[in-house]
Amino acid sequence: MMLRLLRTTPAMGRLLGVLATLALVSGVPAAPPVMLCQPPCETPCAESNCGCVGGGCANPGAPHAIWGVDSNTACNGCNAQGEVGWDSRGAIDWQRFAQGEYVGHARTAHVSEYRLRADDILSLRFLRTREVLSRPYQLQVGDRIRIESLTAGGSTGGGADAAAQSNSQDNLSREVIVQPDGMITLPLVGRVPAAGRQLVALQEGLEERFKEYYNVPAITVTPIILNTRLEDLLETVDGRGGNLGGRQIASTVTPAGTIQLPALGNVYVQGLSLDEAAREIDARYEAVIPGVSVTVALQQRAPRFIYVLGEVATPGQFELRGPTTAMQAIAQAGSWSNGANLRQVVVFRRGDDWRLMATMIDLRGALYGKRPVPADEIWLNDSDIVLVPKTPIDVADDFIEQVFTRGVYAAVPVELLWGQGFGSVSSILSTR
């Protein structure tokens, strides 16, 4: 394909320049004159302030009104009015903080409630509750208890004599440890099950057994060291909680949506809030190891990425460090390239069930300053793909480049395409 360049005169060039200038400014109305004093504010201002400027009281740091377009204008009482343009400009609350605007406004939270996902790193802090149990305590393996009987050779004394009597087989009074099989061993009666039994139930059971040997056994069971499973749990959680107290560990949410916790194993937390995860973990520990409370905190958020490709300067993967829009993504990719079709930018997205969705947005008017609050400036999600395609003329140009320049012309000599060689062409020209 041969492109023919039009030859223009100087007058025509000036005319084209004027037309180009008019085309650039036609989409943006001229700014109104600056107003030093606005009508009174909704809230009273100091006497030194002449009135309201952009929603706030005038001050030396921001004495002029800022005229602009607020996207909230499109709502107009929540009656859909469509996208507003530059013709809807007016005084808006632009610089309430004046010279303190660099601090930024306290915007609302990014999300109302954060939900856990794979690769989130959680910090779990374990604390003793020191609260009264809702049910009677049941003996555990490793608990230490003291068995005493005042009528079966018990001793009320102390010192070395008491220790010697305690070790005597004829003396029932002794300290015993609940063995790994849940049993305790006593004289005369031998092995007695203790794990999982309440102290009162164990005491009554021992009295029934010893009545075979004593008329009135008068058995007393006194706890010495209890809740040993809690001690083992806290020994497993060896990281100190610092100023917060207690002990803590870190756990990463697996791709299956679970975290690994001591004495519990896998606990499913995918999609739960931090409070919901804490309640789930506390309920599970309450069932197996009472006396502990777990606080769950988000130590590190899972990385989130977007992908920008097509007609941009530096396509690639970019991390989502905060709320990001389509235009911000293009800016991260080094802006758009010459020949980008900004009217048909495509955003691909995966749903909750991994299904594929897509939408097409028009950013040309916004990126060229003709649309102040474009409805197409959407928020991006994790793993979104932003595709900036080529314009139709660039697509046609690529086709010509591939088919003719690199295809036909490269495979067949030019003289064959024109039907005659260069020598014959030169001879024809010389005869004229």
MIMAR-795628 format. One record per residue (C-alpha): residue in three letters; z, y negated, x negated. Coordinates in pm, whole numbers, plus 50000, padded with zeros to 5 digits. Layout:
// MIMAR-795628
resn:Z:Y:X
ALA:Z:Y:X $
...
***
This chain:
// MIMAR-795628
resn:Z:Y:X
MET:50000:50000:50000 $
MET:49910:49655:49868 $
LEU:50124:49357:49957 $
ARG:49945:49023:49987 $
LEU:50144:48715:49889 $
LEU:50086:48403:50091 $
ARG:50016:48088:49894 $
THR:50214:47795:50031 $
THR:50172:47425:49983 $
PRO:50467:47204:49881 $
ALA:50483:47062:50233 $
MET:50489:47408:50383 $
GLY:50764:47508:50137 $
ARG:50981:47216:50245 $
LEU:50922:47310:50608 $
LEU:51023:47669:50544 $
GLY:51338:47550:50366 $
VAL:51434:47337:50666 $
LEU:51371:47627:50904 $
ALA:51580:47862:50688 $
THR:51866:47612:50682 $
LEU:51854:47575:51059 $
ALA:51855:47953:51100 $
LEU:52164:47986:50884 $
VAL:52368:47725:51063 $
SER:52244:47790:51416 $
GLY:52489:48074:51469 $
VAL:52797:47868:51371 $
PRO:52869:47546:51564 $
ALA:52974:47244:51364 $
ALA:53347:47204:51311 $
PRO:53520:46943:51532 $
PRO:53686:46644:51368 $
VAL:54029:46697:51216 $
MET:54313:46592:51445 $
LEU:54631:46466:51284 $
CYS:54842:46490:51598 $
GLN:54816:46746:51875 $
PRO:54974:46752:52220 $
PRO:55346:46829:52227 $
CYS:55453:47181:52133 $
GLU:55606:47431:52368 $
THR:55927:47401:52167 $
PRO:56063:47051:52083 $
CYS:55990:46920:51734 $
ALA:56184:46678:51521 $
GLU:56125:46308:51577 $
SER:55953:46278:51239 $
ASN:55683:46523:51352 $
CYS:55411:46368:51561 $
GLY:55336:46685:51753 $
CYS:55213:47040:51745 $
VAL:54969:47161:51480 $
GLY:54825:47507:51524 $
GLY:55114:47626:51736 $
GLY:55386:47487:51509 $
CYS:55535:47148:51439 $
ALA:55346:46921:51201 $
ASN:55494:46882:50854 $
PRO:55382:46731:50522 $
GLY:55277:47078:50398 $
ALA:55040:47130:50693 $
PRO:54966:46799:50865 $
HIS:54624:46894:51005 $
ALA:54523:47116:51291 $
ILE:54338:47435:51207 $
TRP:54053:47511:51442 $
GLY:53957:47872:51477 $
VAL:53911:48171:51706 $
ASP:54192:48407:51803 $
SER:54092:48759:51910 $
ASN:54367:48743:52171 $
THR:54149:48490:52356 $
ALA:53924:48777:52461 $
CYS:54207:48923:52666 $
ASN:54261:48608:52877 $
GLY:54543:48756:53078 $
CYS:54419:49108:53003 $
ASN:54104:49057:53209 $
ALA:53826:49192:52988 $
GLN:53613:48895:52883 $
GLY:53421:49060:52602 $
GLU:53397:48939:52246 $
VAL:53452:48568:52191 $
GLY:53230:48360:51963 $
TRP:53258:48042:51764 $
ASP:53211:47838:52079 $
SER:53565:47939:52182 $
ARG:53728:47760:51889 $
GLY:54044:47563:51932 $
ALA:54373:47481:51760 $
ILE:54541:47810:51669 $
ASP:54867:47909:51502 $
TRP:54720:47940:51155 $
GLN:54972:47798:50907 $
ARG:55312:47799:51069 $
PHE:55478:47853:50731 $
ALA:55275:47573:50565 $
GLN:55317:47610:50189 $
GLY:55507:47934:50253 $
GLU:55205:48110:50400 $
TYR:55168:48320:50086 $
VAL:55478:48511:50195 $
GLY:55291:48635:50499 $
HIS:55402:48686:50855 $
ALA:55638:48962:50963 $
ARG:55381:49173:51144 $
THR:55472:49452:51380 $
ALA:55518:49802:51239 $
HIS:55207:49993:51134 $
VAL:55302:50284:51360 $
SER:55568:50307:51629 $
GLU:55698:50639:51494 $
TYR:55586:50819:51180 $
ARG:55495:51185:51222 $
LEU:55523:51425:50929 $
ARG:55214:51589:50787 $
ALA:55111:51816:50502 $
ASP:55191:51695:50147 $
ASP:55463:51455:50264 $
ILE:55761:51476:50027 $
LEU:56097:51471:50205 $
SER:56438:51394:50061 $
LEU:56711:51595:50235 $
ARG:57073:51491:50184 $
PHE:57350:51741:50266 $
LEU:57696:51617:50370 $
ARG:58010:51794:50487 $
THR:58078:51701:50846 $
ARG:58459:51754:50843 $
GLU:58437:51783:51218 $
VAL:58607:52027:51452 $
LEU:58379:52322:51522 $
SER:58260:52367:51877 $
ARG:58343:52740:51859 $
PRO:58618:52948:51692 $
TYR:58563:53011:51324 $
GLN:58435:53354:51224 $
LEU:58513:53499:50885 $
GLN:58231:53516:50632 $
VAL:58162:53723:50325 $
GLY:58355:53571:50035 $
ASP:58632:53415:50245 $
ARG:58983:53462:50108 $
ILE:59268:53536:50349 $
ARG:59634:53635:50312 $
ILE:59779:53930:50507 $
GLU:60159:53918:50554 $
SER:60418:54129:50742 $
LEU:60792:54048:50754 $
THR:60881:54396:50882 $
ALA:60661:54608:50658 $
GLY:60802:54541:50314 $
GLY:60705:54176:50303 $
SER:60876:53941:50059 $
THR:60989:53591:50124 $
GLY:61075:53520:49765 $
GLY:60861:53369:49495 $
GLY:60794:53382:49126 $
ALA:60721:53696:48926 $
ASP:60908:53926:49164 $
ALA:60690:53815:49456 $
ALA:60374:53868:49252 $
ALA:60492:54216:49152 $
GLN:60570:54306:49513 $
SER:60234:54171:49623 $
ASN:60059:54415:49392 $
SER:60267:54708:49511 $
GLN:60096:54959:49739 $
ASP:60410:54970:49954 $
ASN:60385:54598:50030 $
LEU:60138:54482:50295 $
SER:60155:54114:50198 $
ARG:59857:54030:49980 $
GLU:59548:53815:49945 $
VAL:59216:53983:50009 $
ILE:58852:53874:49990 $
VAL:58594:53966:50251 $
GLN:58363:54196:50059 $
PRO:57979:54181:50066 $
ASP:57978:54461:50323 $
GLY:58209:54254:50547 $
MET:58514:54474:50492 $
ILE:58867:54420:50355 $
THR:59089:54693:50206 $
LEU:59460:54731:50292 $
PRO:59724:54996:50222 $
LEU:59763:55282:50470 $
VAL:59474:55173:50696 $
GLY:59207:55150:50425 $
ARG:58889:54958:50497 $
VAL:58890:54719:50792 $
PRO:58587:54516:50918 $
ALA:58650:54142:50889 $
ALA:58320:53949:50858 $
GLY:58212:53793:51185 $
ARG:58560:53830:51341 $
GLN:58791:53548:51441 $
LEU:59130:53521:51270 $
VAL:59319:53597:51591 $
ALA:59103:53900:51664 $
LEU:59153:54032:51309 $
GLN:59528:53982:51334 $
GLU:59550:54170:51664 $
GLY:59334:54451:51527 $
LEU:59555:54493:51219 $
GLU:59869:54508:51431 $
GLU:59721:54789:51640 $
ARG:59632:54983:51326 $
PHE:59972:54941:51160 $
LYS:60166:55042:51474 $
GLU:60095:55397:51364 $
TYR:60322:55335:51066 $
TYR:60558:55059:51183 $
ASN:60722:54995:51516 $
VAL:60677:54618:51490 $
PRO:60417:54535:51221 $
ALA:60434:54155:51285 $
ILE:60107:54093:51100 $
THR:60010:53736:51011 $
VAL:59661:53640:50885 $
THR:59651:53311:50695 $
PRO:59322:53159:50575 $
ILE:59319:53054:50210 $
ILE:58953:52976:50134 $
LEU:58707:52960:50422 $
ASN:58347:52856:50486 $
THR:58233:52996:50154 $
ARG:57870:53004:50271 $
LEU:57883:52624:50296 $
GLU:58013:52608:49940 $
ASP:57730:52832:49826 $
LEU:57481:52610:50008 $
LEU:57614:52293:49846 $
GLU:57607:52461:49507 $
THR:57240:52544:49566 $
VAL:57166:52180:49652 $
ASP:57250:52058:49303 $
GLY:57102:51706:49311 $
ARG:57353:51427:49357 $
GLY:57295:51184:49642 $
GLY:57377:50878:49433 $
ASN:57521:50584:49629 $
LEU:57454:50766:49955 $
GLY:57690:51049:49862 $
GLY:57649:51418:49918 $
ARG:57388:51631:49750 $
GLN:57015:51621:49798 $
ILE:56695:51811:49734 $
ALA:56328:51725:49772 $
SER:56087:51942:49966 $
THR:55712:51908:50021 $
VAL:55549:51983:50354 $
THR:55312:52273:50298 $
PRO:54959:52292:50446 $
ALA:55112:52526:50706 $
GLY:55342:52242:50818 $
THR:55669:52391:50690 $
ILE:55935:52305:50433 $
GLN:56150:52550:50238 $
LEU:56528:52506:50276 $
PRO:56816:52705:50126 $
ALA:56969:52964:50361 $
LEU:56706:52887:50624 $
GLY:56372:52962:50464 $
ASN:56067:52804:50625 $
VAL:56126:52533:50885 $
TYR:55827:52393:51076 $
VAL:55821:52011:51069 $
GLN:55449:51929:51110 $
GLY:55408:51648:51364 $
LEU:55782:51582:51398 $
SER:55944:51245:51342 $
LEU:56217:51214:51078 $
ASP:56489:51215:51346 $
GLU:56340:51518:51518 $
ALA:56319:51704:51187 $
ALA:56685:51622:51111 $
ARG:56795:51750:51453 $
GLU:56595:52070:51409 $
ILE:56746:52137:51066 $
ASP:57102:52056:51182 $
ALA:57067:52293:51477 $
ARG:56954:52575:51251 $
TYR:57236:52522:51003 $
GLU:57487:52499:51288 $
ALA:57388:52850:51391 $
VAL:57436:53005:51046 $
ILE:57642:52768:50828 $
PRO:57850:52520:51030 $
GLY:58011:52219:50873 $
VAL:57704:52053:50718 $
SER:57489:51760:50829 $
VAL:57141:51692:50689 $
THR:56979:51350:50660 $
VAL:56600:51351:50625 $
ALA:56417:51066:50452 $
LEU:56053:51021:50357 $
GLN:56049:51010:49978 $
GLN:55673:50993:49928 $
ARG:55396:50974:50185 $
ALA:55105:51214:50159 $
PRO:54796:51048:50008 $
ARG:54527:50939:50252 $
PHE:54165:50867:50161 $
ILE:53848:50720:50305 $
TYR:53495:50767:50177 $
VAL:53229:50495:50159 $
LEU:52871:50582:50073 $
GLY:52521:50456:50124 $
GLU:52402:50104:50044 $
VAL:52716:49979:49867 $
ALA:52775:49881:49506 $
THR:53028:50152:49414 $
PRO:53035:50439:49665 $
GLY:53318:50687:49640 $
GLN:53667:50788:49752 $
PHE:53931:50520:49812 $
GLU:54300:50564:49887 $
LEU:54443:50420:50208 $
ARG:54744:50222:50093 $
GLY:54781:50032:50420 $
PRO:54598:49945:50741 $
THR:54229:49926:50648 $
THR:53927:49816:50852 $
ALA:53557:49891:50815 $
MET:53482:49560:50640 $
GLN:53776:49610:50405 $
ALA:53638:49953:50314 $
ILE:53300:49800:50230 $
ALA:53478:49539:50018 $
GLN:53661:49817:49830 $
ALA:53322:49973:49760 $
GLY:53202:49655:49591 $
SER:53030:49496:49896 $
TRP:52698:49593:50046 $
SER:52372:49618:49855 $
ASN:52047:49437:49921 $
GLY:51864:49631:50191 $
ALA:52178:49763:50368 $
ASN:52145:49805:50744 $
LEU:52470:49641:50852 $
ARG:52376:49665:51219 $
GLN:52404:50044:51222 $
VAL:52705:50133:51007 $
VAL:52822:50483:51099 $
VAL:53186:50599:51084 $
PHE:53251:50975:51091 $
ARG:53596:51105:51190 $
ARG:53770:51439:51235 $
GLY:53981:51492:51547 $
ASP:54323:51656:51568 $
ASP:54153:51995:51607 $
TRP:53912:51918:51320 $
ARG:53616:51850:51552 $
LEU:53363:51594:51428 $
MET:53323:51254:51596 $
ALA:53115:50952:51504 $
THR:53065:50593:51612 $
MET:52811:50325:51518 $
ILE:52925:49969:51457 $
ASP:52747:49639:51398 $
LEU:52900:49435:51114 $
ARG:52606:49213:51028 $
GLY:52711:48919:51243 $
ALA:53066:48934:51108 $
LEU:52964:48970:50743 $
TYR:52721:48681:50779 $
GLY:52983:48461:50944 $
LYS:52831:48450:51292 $
ARG:53092:48661:51474 $
PRO:53450:48539:51420 $
VAL:53638:48827:51584 $
PRO:53395:49122:51597 $
ALA:53488:49412:51820 $
ASP:53319:49643:51567 $
GLU:53579:49566:51300 $
ILE:53769:49887:51372 $
TRP:54067:50046:51197 $
LEU:53992:50344:50976 $
ASN:54172:50676:50980 $
ASP:54252:50926:50708 $
SER:53940:51112:50586 $
ASP:53701:50873:50767 $
ILE:53352:50846:50617 $
VAL:53184:50504:50628 $
LEU:52807:50530:50589 $
VAL:52607:50211:50526 $
PRO:52243:50315:50581 $
LYS:51923:50152:50460 $
THR:51716:49913:50664 $
PRO:51397:50054:50822 $
ILE:51180:49863:50577 $
ASP:51368:50015:50284 $
VAL:51328:50360:50436 $
ALA:50951:50300:50467 $
ASP:50940:50169:50112 $
ASP:51113:50484:49985 $
PHE:50861:50694:50176 $
ILE:50570:50510:50018 $
GLU:50732:50539:49676 $
GLN:50781:50913:49710 $
VAL:50450:51002:49878 $
PHE:50198:50765:49722 $
THR:50337:50628:49397 $
ARG:50502:50948:49276 $
GLY:50300:51191:49485 $
VAL:49931:51123:49546 $
TYR:49872:50867:49268 $
ALA:50062:51074:49015 $
ALA:49872:51395:49096 $
VAL:49517:51257:49141 $
PRO:49349:51009:48902 $
VAL:49296:50662:49045 $
GLU:48919:50673:48977 $
LEU:48884:50979:49198 $
LEU:49071:50808:49482 $
TRP:48833:50508:49462 $
GLY:48529:50735:49442 $
GLN:48406:50615:49101 $
GLY:48525:50580:48745 $
PHE:48635:50265:48568 $
GLY:48311:50261:48365 $
SER:48092:50242:48670 $
VAL:48312:49972:48817 $
SER:48279:49758:48501 $
SER:47899:49807:48494 $
ILE:47869:49696:48853 $
LEU:48074:49384:48780 $
SER:47862:49301:48471 $
THR:47536:49304:48668 $
ARG:47661:49045:48913 $
***
